[in-house]
Amino acid sequence: MPTFVALLRGINVGKAKRIPMAELRDLLGGLGYTSVATLLNSGNARFRASKGTSAKHASEISAAIATSFQFDVPVIVKSAKELAAIATENPFAKKAADHSRLLIAFVQDAKSLTGLKPLQTLAVPPEEFVVGKNAAYLHCVSGILESKVGKALLGKEGKATTTRNWATVLKLLTLAGVSAPEV
């Protein structure tokens, strides 16, 4: 049975859009997903499903959250195989000493990455931003608070994305049963 990872955007950040992880696990179980587990408190979940695409699961989870919690939450779902491809494609994995300063911008549909390409002009060295085939990668050496690209990804330019730092991505790979790339 295929394994998937769900990434929720913008929950449990402030007082709005709160989803306890136990309730998220229950919601996913109620949708028929199995082997449900969550990671951290920021909307990361692993589940198994016998059928369906990543996009279909994302849509179902988002709709269930809207019904259960009365607010909209963008949800991006990646299969374990898709997550592994995103991690393998990371051009900064070996050089980012501080994994909290290396962000991966996930999108549900790779076509959405085209809209992120203009953000490359905002990167001020030593910061680096690359739009890959499956995700976008931001190495913000001076920190996310200093990054114009980071601010754009968190704003309207990044509305089709959700970001996770490299440390979290490595934990998600383990949770999904996928070997992490060597760093």
C-alpha positions in Angstrom: 0.0 0.0 0.0 1.5 3.4 -1.0 2.7 5.8 1.6 2.0 9.5 1.4 2.9 12.7 3.3 0.5 15.5 3.8 1.8 19.0 4.4 -0.6 21.6 5.6 0.1 25.3 5.1 -0.2 27.9 7.8 -1.7 26.0 10.7 -0.7 26.3 14.3 1.4 29.3 13.6 -0.6 31.9 15.6 -4.0 31.8 17.4 -5.9 31.3 14.2 -6.1 28.0 12.2 -5.4 25.7 15.1 -5.5 21.9 14.4 -4.4 19.6 17.2 -2.4 16.8 15.8 -4.5 14.1 17.5 -7.6 15.6 15.7 -5.7 15.6 12.4 -4.8 11.9 12.9 -8.5 11.2 13.7 -9.6 13.2 10.6 -7.2 11.2 8.3 -8.3 7.9 9.8 -11.9 8.9 9.3 -11.2 9.4 5.6 -10.1 5.8 5.5 -6.3 6.3 5.5 -4.2 3.9 7.5 -0.9 4.0 9.4 -1.5 7.7 10.2 1.2 9.5 12.1 2.0 13.2 12.6 5.3 14.9 12.9 5.8 18.1 14.9 2.8 20.4 15.5 3.0 22.2 12.1 0.8 20.0 10.0 2.9 17.1 8.7 1.3 13.7 8.5 2.1 10.4 7.0 -0.6 8.0 5.9 -1.2 5.0 3.6 -3.9 4.7 1.0 -4.7 1.8 -1.3 -5.7 4.0 -4.2 -5.9 7.6 -5.3 -3.4 10.2 -6.5 -1.5 12.7 -4.4 -3.7 15.5 -5.8 -6.9 13.6 -5.0 -5.8 13.0 -1.4 -4.8 16.7 -1.0 -8.2 17.8 -2.2 -10.1 15.3 0.1 -8.0 16.3 3.2 -8.5 20.0 2.5 -12.3 19.6 2.1 -12.5 17.5 5.3 -10.5 20.2 7.3 -12.9 22.9 6.0 -15.9 20.9 7.1 -14.4 19.9 10.5 -12.6 23.0 11.5 -14.5 25.7 9.6 -11.5 27.2 7.8 -9.6 26.6 4.6 -6.1 25.1 4.7 -4.0 24.5 1.6 -2.8 20.9 1.7 -0.1 19.4 -0.4 0.3 15.7 -0.6 3.3 13.8 -1.9 3.9 10.1 -2.2 6.9 8.7 -0.6 8.4 8.3 -4.0 7.7 11.9 -4.9 9.2 13.1 -1.5 12.3 11.1 -2.2 12.7 12.7 -5.7 12.3 16.1 -4.1 15.0 15.4 -1.5 17.4 13.9 -4.1 17.0 16.9 -6.3 18.0 19.3 -3.5 21.1 21.2 -4.8 22.1 22.5 -1.4 21.8 19.4 0.8 25.5 18.9 1.0 26.6 22.5 1.7 23.9 23.6 4.1 25.5 23.2 7.5 22.4 24.6 9.3 19.4 22.6 8.1 17.0 25.2 9.5 18.3 27.7 6.9 17.6 25.4 4.0 13.9 25.5 3.0 12.1 23.3 0.5 9.0 24.9 -1.2 6.6 22.2 -2.0 3.8 22.6 -4.6 1.0 20.2 -5.5 1.4 20.6 -9.2 4.9 21.1 -10.6 3.5 23.6 -13.1 3.1 26.0 -10.2 6.9 26.1 -9.9 7.0 28.3 -13.0 5.4 31.1 -11.0 8.3 31.0 -8.5 11.1 31.6 -11.1 10.8 35.4 -10.8 11.7 35.1 -7.1 15.3 34.1 -8.2 16.0 37.8 -8.8 15.3 38.5 -5.1 18.1 36.3 -3.8 21.0 38.3 -2.5 24.3 36.3 -2.2 25.2 34.4 -0.3 21.6 33.4 -0.4 20.6 31.0 -3.1 17.3 30.1 -4.6 16.7 27.4 -7.3 13.5 26.2 -8.8 13.9 22.6 -9.5 11.8 20.0 -11.4 9.7 19.0 -8.4 10.2 21.7 -5.8 12.0 25.0 -5.1 15.0 25.2 -2.8 16.1 28.2 -0.7 19.4 28.3 1.1 19.1 31.4 3.3 22.5 31.6 4.9 21.7 34.7 6.8 18.4 33.3 8.1 14.8 33.3 6.9 14.0 36.7 8.5 16.7 38.3 6.3 15.5 36.6 3.1 13.4 38.5 0.6 12.8 35.2 -1.2 11.6 33.7 2.1 9.2 36.5 2.7 7.8 36.2 -0.8 7.3 32.4 -0.3 5.4 33.1 2.9 3.4 35.8 1.1 1.1 35.9 -1.8 3.8 34.9 -4.3 4.1 31.6 -2.5 0.4 30.9 -2.0 0.6 27.7 -4.0 3.5 26.5 -1.8 4.2 25.3 1.7 7.8 25.3 3.0 9.6 22.9 5.3 13.2 23.2 6.5 15.6 20.5 5.5 15.7 19.0 9.1 11.9 18.5 8.9 12.2 17.0 5.4 14.7 14.5 6.6 12.4 13.5 9.4 9.5 13.2 7.0 11.6 10.9 4.7 12.3 8.7 7.7 8.6 8.7 8.7 7.6 7.8 5.2 10.1 4.9 5.2 12.4 6.5 2.5 16.1 6.6 2.7 17.4 10.2 2.9 20.0 11.3 0.4 23.6 11.3 1.7 24.6 14.7 3.0 
